[in-house]
Amino acid sequence: MILEDGRVVATDEIGQLGTVLRISAPGIAGQARAGQFVHVRPGLSFDPLLRRPYSFNRIDRAAGEIELIVKALGSGGGWIASRREGDRLDLLGPLGSSFVIQRSTRNLLLVAGGTGIAPMRVLAEQESGRRNVTLLMGGRSVAHLWPSDRLPASVEYVTTTEDGSFGIKGRVTDAIRPLLEWADQSCACGPWPMLAALGRLREEAERAAATYPGRAALLETQIAVEQHMGCAMGVCRACVIVTADGNARVCREGPVFSLGDVAFAEGEPATVGLS
């Protein structure tokens, strides 16, 4: 973990997903892994007080740069999203756990919803040269999808939209079954309801026979949980979720968990909006 003074190199608006900040932060970039996050100070004073957590959307170790997707939510998120080339950002990271891709995996399925695309894009870039990669992404409309030209050319990109404006009409769970049949391993990140739906599919597969399509990939699925945080150091326990082993802190034990370990039946964690 490093406290680093990052410099914004470039910014871009990606539809309704938010602002992508490309930041020079060679210390953090050199240690960051897919699924981990950085804690960003949201201003030059102590108002707002709490830092904001953002998953890495890209990690370029050679250039010493990282990318973050920032939605302008509240005064803190709005301040960070408004940074422009040359501005400085106070960064703390990398923090949390990361995804682990098995060496034996030949067909990797990545599932994303909303800003959950961030760690899935990192995995797509890191793994597409080693194995077959398919990315399944869902959004409310085409404006909530990641642009295909910002993915490696070898990645198969499958999309769903709730309004049918692009790709398959529906949600990722409406398109995932044949892809799970194909996959050796799967990873996902997105809103809690999406992850809970994947959890129900896993429970169904666990109860079924070994011939259940996609059973192996579902049983071993890893997910990154999106959650509001306070300290991001494991002290305040503001980001606790319920798992098979009891309460777990998303900032320390997570954000990456085994899909089967998260107790979705306990309900979505109570979170307080940060301003």
Summary of the structure (lengths in Angstrom):
residues: 275
radius of gyration: 17.9
end to end distance: 25.1
largest distance: 57.9
contacts: 940
relative contact order: 0.15
helix: 25%
strand: 33%
